[in-house]
Amino acid sequence: MIISTTVNFRDYGLKHAEEKAELTAEVLKTGLTSHMVNGMMDHREFFLNEIGNLHNISELWVARSPTVIKQYGEGFNNETPRDNIDKRVLLSGEKKSITTETPSKSFLRVTIPFVASEYGNPNCMQCHNAKEGEVLGVVSMIMDTTDIRSSSFKTILYNVAITFLVIILVFIVINRFIKPYVSIFYSIKNVMHETYRGNYGARVKVYANQESSSVARLLNEMLQKLQTTFEELDKKVYIFIKNKNYVKDSDPLKNINDTIDRLSDIYKFKQTIENDKELNDIYSRIAFILKEKFKLDDFTMTELDVVNKTKKIVYTEKKYSCDILNGECRADRIHASVDSSIFPASCERYYGEDGSEHICTPYSISNDLTLILTIVTTNKNDTDRVRAIMSDIEDYITTARPAIVSKKLMQILNTMARVDQLTGMYNRKFLDEFVDVSIPQALRAKTSYAVLMIDIDYFKMINDTYGHDIGDEAIRVVSKVIKDQIRKSDIAIRYGGEEFLALLYNCDKENILKIAEAIRIEFSKQKIQANGETFSKTLSIGCSQFPQDSESIWKCIKFADISLYKAKRDGRNQVIMFDKEMLNESDLGDSF
């Protein structure tokens, strides 16, 4: 700005000098014309000298054109072209200005043409033999512009001084009134950036200005509360994370959000399984989480019942690769995960494909129940991923633990309510439920059942002779014989006292008699221990067919009972198949 002002000022001074030169040239032209008109051209030298003595004009001369020289002669010494500039202006008729600078001086050379015109006053053509627009001569003058240059330098100094003073004043104003607000703005901006990155420990800088310092203190108090709250929340919610591999983020708010998301998912899972009806539903929910959330595609869940010493596969995805049902589970025995990627062939029960790896993890559901999760992987990356999410899986299984225990207890209670505790056979309650649910289905599917009513001959004599404990032993022996002789699809029920009921699935008459005879004969071979001695007993068995004899299973049971009665009456230790003629021999005939 200072340089621009100075240049403009100098240009203005030079322009003013040019205007002065033009004015001087015009005066000179007018004066020479007057001398010519008045016949005083011989006295023009004085006039020229006087004009040349004007202020700031160092030199002044007039140069005639060839036309004027031809008409009037060359004139005085200072009336001839001195240099090429005069000559060029005489030829072109255009004004020429040249500035010359030295360390101590500055000069402006101006050469102005005199152009002939018959339209002016006076008419140039009256005195000159020239054409319209022809250059009659030039006036050249050298003007001292040192003062203008000095003025420019002074102007620069003044501008610099004024600008410096303005800058100082502006700086004082900014520093006193504006800087605190700008500074606090940038400080707030920096704090916001730090907060965005999760650093809630950044604080706004406090300045001396009362208003800005008040704003800074309020913001810092708010940031301190946020930091304290987030840190406390982060500590409290972190206790819910069981994942030992979990890496906390530097941003506590992100940690809180991630943990709440995890807890929310687990809570929704918990709510869902609490409303499930059966234990298998819960296992299916866990399998769904393993597949959909943890992206596992090859795993097996096995339930180990310590009390009943049973093992049961409750879910398999893809295929079963562990012979846990036929031997001891290493993971259950050592109460820790078995990872084949750490030590190959660490479990002799695993028979997966070559190149595959497995991780078996036991989860203690209760003192009596353990859930074994076997996960099969095909490459190292997958194994590493599974190993990293095992603690997350544990969160879900731990959450499901109370529901599993509850459903398992209900399952045990339901089993106890439907199973005879002495023999392990189903009881009358199971029979009632089975008849209500399965018999209508059997009728629709045209499925048949053979009904065997089995009774120990002279059972009362056992109790009277040896005592009720030996009688119970006899009942256990006959129950074992029945279960050994019937098929897996058949059902054995303790009907009451020494009476037993067997329902044979889709069995023809020939096989009915074959199975019944096998039961009778096998029991007669059994030796029952009683006070240091042994004895044997026999069975009587009555048989009927559903729905051939009746579409009512209860009537078929009664028919089997009538057949049993006939076997007893006819000498015991025999199998009798129901015949409708028996109804005529029974007092109940009219009822059927």
C-alpha positions as CSV (number, residue, x, y, z in Angstrom):
1,M,0.0,0.0,0.0
2,I,2.9,2.4,0.9
3,I,4.7,1.6,-2.4
4,S,1.5,2.0,-4.4
5,T,0.8,5.3,-2.7
6,T,4.3,6.5,-3.4
7,V,4.3,5.5,-7.0
8,N,1.0,7.1,-7.6
9,F,2.2,10.3,-5.9
10,R,5.4,10.3,-8.1
11,D,3.3,9.6,-11.2
12,Y,1.1,12.5,-10.3
13,G,4.1,14.8,-9.9
14,L,5.5,13.8,-13.3
15,K,2.2,14.2,-14.9
16,H,2.0,17.7,-13.4
17,A,5.4,18.5,-14.8
18,E,4.3,17.3,-18.3
19,E,1.3,19.5,-18.1
20,K,3.5,22.4,-17.1
21,A,5.8,21.6,-20.1
22,E,2.7,21.6,-22.4
23,L,1.6,24.9,-21.0
24,T,5.1,26.3,-21.4
25,A,5.1,25.0,-25.0
26,E,1.8,26.6,-25.7
27,V,3.0,29.9,-24.3
28,L,6.1,29.6,-26.3
29,K,4.1,28.8,-29.5
30,T,1.8,31.8,-28.8
31,G,4.7,34.1,-28.1
32,L,6.6,33.0,-31.3
33,T,3.5,33.4,-33.3
34,S,3.0,37.0,-31.9
35,H,6.6,37.8,-32.8
36,M,6.1,36.6,-36.3
37,V,2.8,38.4,-36.8
38,N,4.3,41.6,-35.4
39,G,7.5,41.3,-37.4
40,M,9.6,40.9,-34.3
41,M,11.2,37.5,-35.0
42,D,14.7,39.0,-34.8
43,H,14.0,39.6,-31.1
44,R,12.7,36.1,-30.2
45,E,16.0,35.0,-28.6
46,F,15.3,37.1,-25.6
47,F,11.9,35.7,-25.3
48,L,13.2,32.1,-25.6
49,N,15.8,32.8,-22.9
50,E,13.2,34.2,-20.6
51,I,11.0,31.2,-21.0
52,G,14.0,28.9,-20.4
53,N,14.6,30.7,-17.1
54,L,11.3,29.6,-15.6
55,H,11.4,27.6,-12.4
56,N,12.5,23.9,-12.7
57,I,13.2,24.3,-16.5
58,S,16.9,23.4,-16.8
59,E,17.1,23.7,-20.6
60,L,14.7,24.8,-23.4
61,W,15.2,24.9,-27.2
62,V,13.3,25.0,-30.4
63,A,14.0,22.9,-33.5
64,R,12.6,23.9,-36.9
65,S,11.3,21.4,-39.3
66,P,12.9,21.1,-42.8
67,T,9.9,22.9,-44.3
68,V,10.4,26.0,-42.0
69,I,14.2,25.8,-42.5
70,K,13.6,25.8,-46.3
71,Q,11.3,28.8,-46.0
72,Y,13.0,30.9,-43.2
73,G,16.4,29.4,-42.8
74,E,18.0,27.5,-39.8
75,G,17.5,30.3,-37.3
76,F,19.5,30.6,-34.1
77,N,21.8,27.8,-32.7
78,N,19.1,26.6,-30.3
79,E,16.5,26.3,-33.1
80,T,18.0,23.2,-34.7
81,P,17.3,19.5,-33.8
82,R,19.8,18.5,-31.1
83,D,19.3,14.8,-31.0
84,N,17.3,11.9,-32.4
85,I,14.4,12.6,-30.1
86,D,13.8,15.9,-31.8
87,K,14.1,14.3,-35.2
88,R,11.7,11.5,-34.3
89,V,9.1,13.9,-32.9
90,L,9.5,16.1,-36.1
91,L,8.7,13.0,-38.2
92,S,5.9,11.5,-36.0
93,G,4.3,14.6,-34.7
94,E,3.8,12.8,-31.3
95,K,4.9,14.1,-27.9
96,K,7.8,12.3,-26.3
97,S,8.6,12.2,-22.5
98,I,11.7,10.6,-21.0
99,T,12.7,10.5,-17.3
100,T,16.3,10.3,-16.4
101,E,17.4,9.3,-12.9
102,T,20.8,9.9,-11.2
103,P,21.7,9.3,-7.5
104,S,21.3,13.0,-6.8
105,K,19.1,14.3,-9.5
106,S,16.0,13.5,-11.5
107,F,15.1,15.1,-14.9
108,L,12.1,15.0,-17.2
109,R,12.8,15.5,-20.9
110,V,9.6,16.6,-22.9
111,T,9.6,17.2,-26.6
112,I,6.3,18.7,-28.0
113,P,5.5,19.2,-31.7
114,F,4.1,22.3,-33.3
115,V,1.5,21.1,-35.9
116,A,0.3,23.4,-38.7
117,S,-3.4,24.0,-39.0
118,E,-5.4,26.4,-41.1
119,Y,-8.3,26.2,-38.8
120,G,-6.7,27.7,-35.7
121,N,-6.3,31.3,-34.8
122,P,-4.1,32.5,-36.3
123,N,-4.0,30.5,-39.5
124,C,-0.6,28.9,-39.7
125,M,-0.9,28.7,-43.5
126,Q,-0.8,32.5,-43.8
127,C,2.9,32.5,-42.8
128,H,4.1,29.0,-43.6
129,N,4.3,27.1,-46.8
130,A,3.0,23.9,-45.1
131,K,0.3,21.3,-45.4
132,E,-2.5,20.7,-42.9
133,G,-1.1,18.6,-40.0
134,E,2.5,19.1,-41.0
135,V,5.0,19.5,-38.1
136,L,6.5,23.0,-38.2
137,G,8.9,22.4,-35.3
138,V,9.3,21.1,-31.8
139,V,10.0,22.6,-28.5
140,S,12.1,20.5,-26.1
141,M,12.7,21.2,-22.5
142,I,14.5,19.4,-19.7
143,M,12.7,19.9,-16.3
144,D,14.3,19.2,-13.0
145,T,12.0,16.8,-11.1
146,T,14.4,16.2,-8.2
147,D,11.9,18.0,-5.9
148,I,9.2,15.5,-7.0
149,R,11.4,12.6,-6.2
150,S,12.3,14.1,-2.9
151,S,8.6,14.6,-2.2
152,S,8.0,10.9,-3.1
153,F,10.6,9.8,-0.6
154,K,9.1,12.0,2.0
155,T,5.7,10.6,1.2
156,I,7.1,7.1,1.7
157,L,8.5,8.1,5.1
158,Y,5.3,9.7,6.1
159,N,3.3,6.7,5.0
160,V,5.6,4.3,6.7
161,A,5.4,6.3,9.9
162,I,1.6,6.6,9.8
163,T,1.2,3.0,8.8
164,F,3.5,1.9,11.6
165,L,1.5,4.0,14.1
166,V,-1.8,2.6,12.8
167,I,-0.4,-0.9,13.1
168,I,0.6,-0.3,16.6
169,L,-2.7,1.2,17.4
170,V,-4.6,-1.7,15.8
171,F,-2.3,-4.2,17.6
172,I,-3.1,-2.5,20.9
173,V,-6.8,-2.6,20.1
174,I,-6.7,-6.2,19.0
175,N,-4.6,-7.3,21.9
176,R,-6.8,-5.5,24.4
177,F,-10.3,-6.1,23.1
178,I,-10.3,-8.7,20.3
179,K,-7.4,-11.2,21.0
180,P,-9.0,-12.7,24.2
181,Y,-12.1,-13.6,22.2
182,V,-10.2,-14.9,19.2
183,S,-7.8,-16.8,21.5
184,I,-10.6,-18.4,23.5
185,F,-12.4,-19.3,20.3
186,Y,-9.3,-21.2,19.1
187,S,-8.8,-22.7,22.5
188,I,-12.4,-24.0,22.5
189,K,-11.8,-25.3,19.0
190,N,-8.7,-27.2,20.1
191,V,-10.6,-28.6,23.1
192,M,-13.5,-29.7,20.9
193,H,-11.0,-31.5,18.6
194,E,-9.5,-33.3,21.6
195,T,-12.9,-34.2,23.0
196,Y,-13.9,-35.6,19.6
197,R,-10.9,-37.8,19.7
198,G,-11.9,-39.0,23.2
199,N,-9.6,-36.9,25.3
200,Y,-11.9,-35.3,27.9
201,G,-9.0,-34.0,29.9
202,A,-8.3,-31.0,27.6
203,R,-9.3,-27.6,29.1
204,V,-10.0,-24.2,27.7
205,K,-7.2,-21.7,28.4
206,V,-8.2,-18.9,30.8
207,Y,-7.3,-15.3,29.8
208,A,-7.2,-12.1,31.8
209,N,-10.2,-10.7,30.1
210,Q,-13.2,-11.0,32.5
211,E,-15.8,-12.1,30.0
212,S,-13.5,-14.6,28.2
213,S,-12.2,-16.0,31.5
214,S,-15.8,-16.5,32.7
215,V,-16.7,-18.4,29.6
216,A,-13.5,-20.5,29.9
217,R,-14.2,-21.4,33.5
218,L,-17.8,-22.5,32.8
219,L,-16.7,-24.6,29.9
220,N,-13.9,-26.2,32.0
221,E,-16.3,-27.0,34.8
222,M,-18.6,-28.7,32.4
223,L,-15.7,-30.6,30.8
224,Q,-14.6,-31.7,34.2
225,K,-18.0,-33.1,35.1
226,L,-18.2,-34.9,31.7
227,Q,-14.8,-36.4,32.2
228,T,-15.5,-37.6,35.8
229,T,-18.9,-39.0,34.7
230,F,-17.6,-40.8,31.7
231,E,-14.6,-42.3,33.6
232,E,-16.9,-43.5,36.4
233,L,-19.4,-45.0,33.9
234,D,-16.5,-46.6,32.0
235,K,-15.2,-48.3,35.2
236,K,-18.7,-49.5,36.2
237,V,-19.8,-50.9,32.8
238,Y,-16.4,-52.6,32.2
239,I,-17.1,-55.1,35.0
240,F,-19.8,-56.6,32.8
241,I,-17.3,-57.5,30.1
242,K,-15.9,-61.0,30.5
243,N,-13.8,-60.8,27.3
244,K,-10.2,-61.0,28.5
245,N,-9.0,-60.0,25.1
246,Y,-11.1,-56.8,25.0
247,V,-9.0,-53.8,24.3
248,K,-10.4,-50.5,25.8
249,D,-10.5,-47.5,23.5
250,S,-9.0,-44.2,24.6
251,D,-12.4,-42.7,24.3
252,P,-14.5,-43.7,27.4
253,L,-17.7,-42.7,25.7
254,K,-17.0,-45.2,22.9
255,N,-16.2,-47.9,25.5
256,I,-19.5,-47.1,27.3
257,N,-21.4,-47.2,24.0
258,D,-19.8,-50.5,22.9
259,T,-20.5,-52.1,26.3
260,I,-24.1,-50.9,26.4
261,D,-24.6,-52.4,22.9
262,R,-23.2,-55.7,24.1
263,L,-25.3,-55.6,27.3
264,S,-28.4,-54.7,25.3
265,D,-27.9,-57.7,22.9
266,I,-27.3,-60.0,25.9
267,Y,-30.3,-58.6,27.7
268,K,-32.6,-59.2,24.7
269,F,-31.2,-62.7,24.5
270,K,-31.9,-63.2,28.2
271,Q,-35.5,-62.0,27.8
272,T,-36.1,-64.3,24.9
273,I,-34.8,-67.5,26.5
274,E,-36.7,-66.8,29.7
275,N,-39.9,-67.1,27.8
276,D,-38.9,-70.3,26.0
277,K,-40.8,-73.4,26.9
278,E,-38.4,-76.2,26.5
279,L,-34.7,-76.7,27.2
280,N,-34.0,-77.5,23.6
281,D,-35.4,-74.1,22.6
282,I,-32.7,-72.5,24.7
283,Y,-30.0,-74.6,23.1
284,S,-31.4,-73.6,19.7
285,R,-31.2,-69.9,20.7
286,I,-27.5,-70.3,21.7
287,A,-26.9,-72.1,18.4
288,F,-28.5,-69.2,16.6
289,I,-26.2,-66.7,18.3
290,L,-23.2,-68.8,17.5
291,K,-24.2,-68.9,13.8
292,E,-25.5,-65.4,13.2
293,K,-23.5,-63.2,15.6
294,F,-20.2,-65.1,15.8
295,K,-20.3,-66.6,12.3
296,L,-19.5,-70.1,13.3
297,D,-20.4,-72.8,10.8
298,D,-19.1,-76.0,12.3
299,F,-19.8,-76.7,16.0
300,T,-21.5,-79.1,18.4
301,M,-23.0,-78.6,21.9
302,T,-23.0,-81.6,24.2
303,E,-24.8,-81.8,27.5
304,L,-23.1,-83.8,30.3
305,D,-25.4,-84.8,33.2
306,V,-23.3,-85.7,36.2
307,V,-26.2,-87.1,38.3
308,N,-27.6,-89.4,35.7
309,K,-24.2,-90.0,34.2
310,T,-25.5,-89.3,30.7
311,K,-24.2,-87.5,27.7
312,K,-26.4,-86.0,25.0
313,I,-25.7,-84.0,21.9
314,V,-28.1,-81.1,22.0
315,Y,-27.1,-79.4,18.8
316,T,-24.8,-80.0,15.8
317,E,-24.1,-77.6,13.0
318,K,-22.6,-79.1,9.9
319,K,-21.3,-82.4,11.3
320,Y,-20.3,-84.2,14.5
321,S,-16.5,-84.6,14.8
322,C,-16.0,-85.8,18.4
323,D,-16.7,-89.2,19.9
324,I,-17.6,-87.8,23.3
325,L,-20.5,-90.1,23.8
326,N,-18.3,-93.2,23.9
327,G,-15.5,-92.0,26.2
328,E,-14.3,-89.4,28.6
329,C,-14.2,-85.8,27.5
330,R,-10.8,-84.3,28.1
331,A,-12.1,-80.7,28.4
332,D,-14.6,-81.8,31.1
333,R,-11.9,-83.8,32.9
334,I,-9.4,-80.9,33.1
335,H,-12.1,-78.2,33.4
336,A,-10.4,-76.1,30.7
337,S,-10.4,-75.6,27.0
338,V,-8.7,-78.0,24.7
339,D,-7.1,-76.3,21.7
340,S,-5.6,-78.5,19.0
341,S,-3.9,-75.4,17.5
342,I,-1.7,-75.2,20.6
343,F,-0.9,-78.9,20.7
344,P,-1.9,-81.2,17.8
345,A,-3.9,-84.4,18.6
346,S,-4.4,-83.2,22.2
347,C,-7.8,-85.0,22.3
348,E,-8.1,-88.6,21.3
349,R,-11.8,-88.3,20.9
350,Y,-11.6,-85.8,18.0
351,Y,-11.7,-87.4,14.5
352,G,-12.2,-84.4,12.2
353,E,-10.8,-84.0,8.7
354,D,-7.1,-83.6,8.2
355,G,-6.0,-80.0,8.4
356,S,-8.9,-79.0,10.6
357,E,-8.5,-77.8,14.2
358,H,-10.9,-77.8,17.1
359,I,-11.5,-75.9,20.3
360,C,-13.4,-77.7,23.0
361,T,-14.6,-75.6,25.9
362,P,-16.5,-76.8,29.0
363,Y,-19.1,-74.4,30.6
364,S,-20.3,-75.3,34.0
365,I,-24.0,-74.8,34.1
366,S,-24.5,-76.2,37.6
367,N,-22.8,-78.7,39.9
368,D,-24.7,-81.4,38.1
369,L,-24.6,-80.1,34.5
370,T,-21.9,-79.2,32.1
371,L,-22.2,-77.9,28.5
372,I,-19.3,-78.8,26.1
373,L,-18.9,-76.6,23.1
374,T,-16.8,-78.0,20.3
375,I,-15.8,-75.6,17.5
376,V,-14.1,-76.8,14.3
377,T,-12.0,-74.5,12.2
378,T,-10.2,-75.0,8.9
379,N,-7.4,-72.4,9.0
380,K,-5.2,-70.5,11.4
381,N,-7.0,-67.1,10.8
382,D,-10.3,-68.7,11.7
383,T,-8.8,-70.3,14.7
384,D,-7.4,-67.0,15.9
385,R,-10.8,-65.4,15.4
386,V,-12.6,-68.0,17.4
387,R,-10.0,-67.9,20.2
388,A,-10.6,-64.1,20.3
389,I,-14.4,-64.4,20.7
390,M,-14.5,-67.2,23.2
391,S,-15.0,-64.8,26.1
392,D,-17.9,-63.2,24.2
393,I,-19.5,-66.6,23.7
394,E,-19.1,-67.2,27.4
395,D,-21.1,-64.0,28.1
396,Y,-24.1,-65.5,26.3
397,I,-23.8,-69.0,27.8
398,T,-23.4,-67.5,31.3
399,T,-26.5,-65.4,30.7
400,A,-28.4,-68.6,29.6
401,R,-27.2,-70.5,32.7
402,P,-30.1,-69.7,35.0
403,A,-32.7,-70.5,32.3
404,I,-30.9,-73.8,31.4
405,V,-30.9,-74.8,35.1
406,S,-34.5,-73.8,35.5
407,K,-35.6,-75.7,32.4
408,K,-33.4,-78.7,33.3
409,L,-35.0,-78.8,36.8
410,M,-38.4,-78.6,35.2
411,Q,-37.4,-81.4,32.9
412,I,-36.2,-83.5,35.8
413,L,-39.4,-82.8,37.7
414,N,-41.5,-83.7,34.7
415,T,-39.5,-86.9,34.2
416,M,-39.9,-87.8,37.9
417,A,-43.6,-87.2,37.7
418,R,-43.8,-89.5,34.7
419,V,-41.2,-92.2,35.7
420,D,-41.5,-94.8,38.4
421,Q,-38.6,-94.3,40.7
422,L,-38.2,-98.0,41.6
423,T,-38.0,-99.4,38.1
424,G,-37.2,-96.4,35.9
425,M,-40.2,-97.2,33.8
426,Y,-42.9,-94.7,32.8
427,N,-45.8,-94.5,35.2
428,R,-49.6,-94.0,34.9
429,K,-49.3,-90.3,34.6
430,F,-47.1,-90.7,31.5
431,L,-49.6,-93.2,30.1
432,D,-52.5,-90.7,30.5
433,E,-50.5,-88.0,28.6
434,F,-49.4,-90.5,26.0
435,V,-52.9,-91.6,25.3
436,D,-54.2,-88.0,25.0
437,V,-51.4,-86.9,22.6
438,S,-50.2,-90.0,20.7
439,I,-53.2,-92.3,20.3
440,P,-55.2,-89.8,18.2
441,Q,-52.1,-89.4,16.0
442,A,-51.8,-93.1,15.7
443,L,-55.4,-93.5,14.6
444,R,-54.8,-90.8,11.9
445,A,-51.6,-92.4,10.8
446,K,-53.1,-95.9,11.0
447,T,-50.4,-96.9,13.5
448,S,-51.0,-100.0,15.6
449,Y,-49.9,-100.9,19.1
450,A,-49.9,-104.2,20.9
451,V,-50.9,-104.0,24.6
452,L,-49.2,-106.4,27.0
453,M,-50.5,-106.6,30.6
454,I,-47.9,-108.4,32.7
455,D,-48.2,-109.6,36.3
456,I,-45.9,-111.5,38.6
457,D,-47.5,-114.7,39.7
458,Y,-48.1,-115.1,43.5
459,F,-46.4,-111.8,44.2
460,K,-48.1,-111.4,47.6
461,M,-46.3,-114.5,48.7
462,I,-42.9,-112.9,48.1
463,N,-43.8,-110.0,50.3
464,D,-45.3,-112.2,53.0
465,T,-42.3,-114.7,52.9
466,Y,-39.3,-112.5,52.3
467,G,-40.5,-108.9,53.0
468,H,-41.3,-105.9,50.9
469,D,-37.7,-105.1,50.1
470,I,-37.3,-108.4,48.3
471,G,-40.7,-107.8,46.7
472,D,-39.2,-104.5,45.4
473,E,-36.2,-106.4,44.1
474,A,-38.5,-108.8,42.2
475,I,-40.2,-105.8,40.6
476,R,-36.9,-104.4,39.6
477,V,-35.9,-107.7,38.0
478,V,-39.0,-108.0,36.0
479,S,-38.8,-104.4,34.8
480,K,-35.3,-105.0,33.6
481,V,-36.4,-108.1,31.7
482,I,-39.2,-106.3,30.1
483,K,-37.0,-103.4,29.0
484,D,-34.3,-105.8,27.7
485,Q,-36.8,-107.8,25.6
486,I,-38.8,-105.0,23.9
487,R,-37.6,-102.7,21.2
488,K,-36.5,-99.0,21.4
489,S,-39.7,-98.0,19.7
490,D,-41.8,-99.7,22.4
491,I,-42.9,-98.3,25.7
492,A,-42.7,-100.0,29.1
493,I,-45.0,-98.7,31.9
494,R,-45.4,-99.8,35.6
495,Y,-49.1,-99.9,35.7
496,G,-49.4,-100.4,39.4
497,G,-48.0,-102.7,42.1
498,E,-46.7,-105.8,40.4
499,E,-48.5,-105.1,37.2
500,F,-46.7,-103.8,34.1
501,L,-47.9,-102.6,30.7
502,A,-45.9,-102.7,27.4
503,L,-47.0,-100.9,24.3
504,L,-45.4,-102.5,21.2
505,Y,-45.2,-100.2,18.2
506,N,-46.6,-101.6,14.9
507,C,-46.2,-105.2,15.9
508,D,-48.2,-108.1,14.3
509,K,-49.7,-110.9,16.2
510,E,-46.9,-113.3,15.6
511,N,-44.3,-110.9,17.0
512,I,-46.6,-109.9,19.9
513,L,-46.6,-113.5,21.1
514,K,-42.9,-113.9,20.4
515,I,-42.0,-110.9,22.5
516,A,-44.4,-111.8,25.3
517,E,-43.1,-115.3,25.4
518,A,-39.5,-114.0,25.5
519,I,-40.4,-111.8,28.5
520,R,-42.1,-114.7,30.3
521,I,-39.3,-117.2,29.7
522,E,-36.5,-114.8,30.5
523,F,-38.1,-113.8,33.8
524,S,-38.6,-117.4,34.8
525,K,-34.8,-117.9,34.5
526,Q,-33.9,-115.0,36.8
527,K,-32.6,-115.9,40.3
528,I,-33.8,-113.4,42.9
529,Q,-31.6,-113.1,46.0
530,A,-33.3,-113.3,49.4
531,N,-31.5,-113.6,52.7
532,G,-28.7,-115.8,51.4
533,E,-30.9,-117.9,49.2
534,T,-32.4,-117.6,45.7
535,F,-35.8,-118.2,44.2
536,S,-37.5,-117.8,40.8
537,K,-41.0,-116.7,39.9
538,T,-43.1,-116.7,36.8
539,L,-45.2,-114.2,34.9
540,S,-48.7,-114.2,33.4
541,I,-49.3,-112.0,30.3
542,G,-52.4,-110.8,28.6
543,C,-52.3,-109.3,25.1
544,S,-54.6,-107.2,22.9
545,Q,-54.3,-105.2,19.7
546,F,-55.0,-101.6,19.0
547,P,-57.0,-100.6,17.0
548,Q,-57.9,-104.1,15.8
549,D,-59.7,-105.0,19.0
550,S,-60.9,-101.5,19.6
551,E,-60.2,-97.9,18.6
552,S,-60.2,-97.0,22.3
553,I,-56.8,-97.7,23.8
554,W,-58.4,-97.9,27.2
555,K,-60.7,-100.7,26.1
556,C,-57.6,-102.5,24.6
557,I,-55.9,-102.1,28.0
558,K,-59.0,-103.6,29.6
559,F,-59.0,-106.4,27.0
560,A,-55.3,-107.2,27.9
561,D,-56.3,-107.2,31.5
562,I,-59.1,-109.7,30.8
563,S,-56.6,-111.8,28.9
564,L,-54.3,-111.6,31.9
565,Y,-57.1,-112.7,34.2
566,K,-57.8,-115.7,32.0
567,A,-54.0,-116.6,32.0
568,K,-54.1,-116.5,35.8
569,R,-57.3,-118.5,36.0
570,D,-56.0,-121.1,33.6
571,G,-52.9,-121.9,35.6
572,R,-50.6,-118.8,35.4
573,N,-47.1,-118.7,33.7
574,Q,-48.6,-118.3,30.3
575,V,-49.4,-115.7,27.5
576,I,-53.0,-115.3,26.4
577,M,-54.0,-113.2,23.3
578,F,-57.4,-111.5,23.6
579,D,-60.3,-112.9,21.9
580,K,-63.8,-111.4,21.8
581,E,-65.2,-114.7,23.1
582,M,-63.6,-113.8,26.4
583,L,-66.2,-111.1,26.8
584,N,-68.9,-113.7,27.0
585,E,-67.0,-115.4,29.8
586,S,-66.5,-112.1,31.7
587,D,-69.1,-110.3,33.8
588,L,-68.0,-107.2,31.8
589,G,-69.1,-108.4,28.5
590,D,-72.2,-106.3,28.4
591,S,-70.1,-103.2,29.0
592,F,-68.2,-103.7,25.7
